[in-house]
Amino acid sequence: MMDITINPALRFSQAPFGLSPSAGLGRTIFEGRVNNPNSVLLPGHARGLLSFSGASRGVLITGFAVMLSLMLPVNAQALPGLNQSSAEPATQAEAPSLSARETELKARRTQIRERRAAVAQDQAVMSAAANADEWAEYKRLLNLLDNAYESHLDALNKLRVIRENRHDLQQKSAAWVNFSEPPPYSIDFVDDQWQQVRLKDRELEAARLEQAMLESLLESQRQAFQSSAQNQRKFSEQLETASSEHIDRARWLQELNTLRNQQDEARLAALDADREIREEQLAHLINERAFLQRKAQTASLGSPMTADDRDKMLAQLAELRLALDAETAQAITTNQADQAQVQQARDELRQARERLSSSKLVSGEGPDHEVVRLQQILDTAIAEAEASASNLKVLRLLAQSLVGRRNIWELHYQVDHTEDFTLLDNAAFQTKQGLDRIALWRKYLRSDLDTNRRRLDAQENRLANWQAEYGDRALETRKLTAYASQEAMLKRGVAEADDLDAHIRNLQESLQGRLQGGSFKERVQAFSAHAIELAGALNDFELLTIEDKITVEGREIVGKRSVTVGKIFQILSIFAIGLWLIVRITTYGRSKVRYLQPGRASAALLGLRLFSLIAVIAIFAFALVRVHIPLTVLTFLGGTLAIGVGFGAQNILNNFISGLILLMERSIKIGDIVEVEGVLSRVTHIGSRCCQVHRFDGIDMLIPNSSFLEKSVTNWTLSDHTLRCSVTVDTAYGAPSRQAMALVERAAAEHHQVMKNPVPEVYLQEFGADALNLRLDFWIDLHVQPNRYRVMSDIRLRIEELFAREGIAISFPQRDVHLDIVNPR
């Protein structure tokens, strides 16, 4: 039975090959399987522990004896893992690890070769349970195993060499201090140092792509190994449960699947060794690039560009520009001639088609060969015109490249002769933008080059397999020449783009070295400069434009006014200061309103409200004029405001307008006693959104202004501040009614808060069931005493005192109850 254990390093353990057939075994391939205690650990790849158990004890013992007699000795020591960090340097301690792995692999390879020899010497002996295809596969798997172990050994040799090279490089890098010659160095020497860094970048890019491809292959092989391991377990289980007549077939299938699994494992181990090689090689390239970059930066920092170097480079660019201009002029002439040729061929083809359509062709006559020939001529002319147009486009890109080179050298000179950290930071930003533009340029050229390469390959294949039906061979050869010319020009453009990209990267890395050596103060200054620059850009950022129409001498002139972020900020600042002043003024005005009479207080509040509204509009208009934004922007803002009011500010605007109506109509004034939905209170403030009222129980309430217009409101002090109050009292029948009425009137007249005019009046209201009902009406001034219940209580107490003094009884309900004790029910 097979047991597979997978750890995070994808390492497995497998016994070495189980039993092997030989000529002495005759037709018996395997007589049994046992667990192998000498399992060998192969690092970095799949490993499985193959354990064999026979169907019976006798078969197990026989198979175990055969295995011990035939299997080669295997080193039981596990090999150390190779899946270690590639960033660690190679040391002498790792050499025994590689040697042990090589020894183990050679032993396995020897074992496989002996098995191949045994099979070759015993061609006539084949298991009866195996068919011809399976036996052929068995021999093929032995060959594949041999090849896999050979590849693994080659990979280990390469790994040893790479580690030694990496170790040598680390020692070389640690020992290098500076160049043999003192600085300054020539600009060509510095440029050559950076060119080596760029070449190493190309190698790194290729190594990373190769590593990614290998990882994909490794994952596929790992899945194949897991699948074969699963099949091996399945056939092992079938062998354990096989009957005596099927035992030979089950043994054979189990052995064949074991060999398949071993081959997958060996292939996986070889691929994992290749992965180790790629990791070590990638780490070696990274270290080598770092070393080359250190040398290039040392040469660059120690050799600032001189004015002579700059002038020399600019003179070379000027010569290149003259030659490029002449080449471009020639390309323009060629393209114009090609376009004229295309037009001529198109006209001739159109005339031939017209002649063909006007003539009467005999039925069954073939196509007109003249039209076909002219069509081929037109196609060739179009191909040549497209090629010349593409070449002209590339030449113009090369002209732009020369401008970019000139800017690079000038920027390089400025960077080498400045200590301004801000300028260095700006230069780094410019180089980044240049790299982004070059990346787009390279992508475009490479795409065109790939398309043209396919056209060229197709045309070469067409000419190599030429048929008479294709037409005129000379015309197709002209097409091939045009495609070749276009390819050469595109390659020239790609090379120029790569070279320009390398120069920009050289400058970028040189700048990074300068920037990393800057002090904290310089970094803060650079950050502040960038912040100021960003703020300026944000201040000038245009949000929209507004049309500004003026009439001059009867003509309407339409201009444009920009609305920027800075102008919006100025408007908000002016508006905020204006609102602050308005709030201070209105607050001061409200504090003075408290001491005015109620009528004058409402008028003062209305004036303050109107003043606030007009002041807000005036400040907003002043802000627009101050930042030179035409007032026509209010048309746009008015529409926006209308939408906002319609959806979100409807209630607020309703209450605001209701407040203005209340102040203008003066139906509700400060100090009025009002009753809203049964709540009696005094108005203390009329605001923009709501009125503040103070209930007589000491609670303040905020009532929306619209409630005073939309609901029933009782204003007790609208026209005057007097209020009629009523008090009722019952006297017993038989009491002197007129004297009682006089005493009730006297009680009201004696109270100092009862008004003398109108005078209090007493009425005999009605004859009640138990008493005479007397009613007292009197008036009070709410400004003097807003609590009428206090006055009414005082008068009731005085009536009680006067009635008691005169012996007049206050009646109360009486009932006579009669009990029938003779005939109770």
Secondary structure, 3 states (H helix, E strand, C coil): CEEECCCCCCCEEECCCCCCCCHHHCCCCCCCCCCCCCCEEECCCCCEEECCCCCCHHHHHHHHHHHHHHCCCCCCCCCCCCCCCCCCCCCHHHHHHHHHHHHHHHHHHHHHHHHHHHHHHCCCCCCCCCCHHHHHHHHHHHHHHHHHHHHHHHHHHHHHHHHHHHHHHHHHHHHCCCCCCCCCCCHHHHHHHHHHHHHHHHHHHHHHHHHHHHHHHHHHHHHHHHHHHHHHHHHHHHHHHCCHHHHHHHHHHHHHHHHHHHHHHHHHHHHHHHHHHHHHHHHHHHHHHHHHHHHHHHHHHCCCCCHHHHHHHHHHHHHHHHHHHHHHHHHHHHHHHHHHHHHHHHHHHHHHHHHHHHCCCCCCCCCCHHHHHHHHHHHHHHHHHHHHHHHHHHHHHHHHHHHHHHHHHHHHHHHHCCCCHHHHHHHHHHHHHHHHHHHHHHHHHHHHHHHHHHHHHHHHHHHHCCCHHHCCHHHHHHHHHHHHHHHHHHHHHHHHHHHHHHHHHHHHHHHHHHHHCCCHHHHHHHHHHHHHHHHHHHHCCEEEEEEEEEEECCEEEEEEEEEEHHHHHHHHHHHHHHHHHHHHHHHHHHHHHCCCCHHHHHHHHHHHHHHHHHHHHHHHHHHHHHCCCCCCHHHHHHHHHHHHHHHCCHHHHHHHHHHHHHHHHCCCCCCCEEEECCEEEEEEEECCCEEEEEECCCCEEEEEHHHHHHCCEEECCCCCCEEEEEEEEEECCCCCHHHHHHHHHHHHHHCCCECCCCCCEEEEEEECCCCEEEEEEEEEECCCCCCHHHHHHHHHHHHHHHHHHHCCCECCCCCCCCCCCCCCC
